[in-house]
Amino acid sequence: MLILGIDPGYAIVGFGVLEYNAGRFRVIDYGAITTDAGTPFNRRLEIIYDGLCEIIGKYRPDAMSVEKVFYNNNAKTVIDVSQARGVIMLAAQKNRVSVYEYTPLQVKQSVVGYGRADKKQVQEMTRRILNLEKVPKPDDTADAIAMAICHAHTSASSSIGTLRIKKGI
């Protein structure tokens, strides 16, 4: 299974492309789509959309794993990230990629085994799981890779549950 993990934003959209097969990961690519602060917001959304469509076209992922937006103290930031997230979802839809959403708590639980893990713990476990020399930068990229790992772990456990049900019949 080829998974595209996305950490949504409007200045930086982190992405990570992982192959997950028989419980093993292989890193295909990772990085970030960036937009400059002085760029009009509509143009920033277009850059995100075009960049993501290019990534999807290049790798043809089976699934996209996206972080659910949660409210923080700055309502404008949440609204702007939500708009960028909408563009990300549109790119997936237009390219017929299934989207799966996970909360930060679910990602932490899946990657670290502890839902209250801090950002550094998640990044270090991501590095270890994938056998990387160092944590990918920027942080948004490492977060996107953790999203892909979360989906792999979640979909694998769902498949096992399905198999058990079928065996019991």
NORJOBEL-V99329 format. One record per run of one state. SS is the DSSP state (~ for helix, > for strand, _ for the rest). FROM is the first residue (numbers start at 1). TO is the last residue. If there is no record, write none. Layout:
ss = [SS:SS]
from = [FROM:FROM]
to = [TO:TO]
//
This chain:
ss = [_:>:_:>:_:>:_:~:_:>:_:~:_:>:_:~:_:~:_:~:_]
from = [1:2:8:12:22:24:35:41:60:63:68:75:95:98:103:104:113:119:130:139:169]
to = [1:7:11:21:23:34:40:59:62:67:74:94:97:102:103:112:118:129:138:168:169]
//
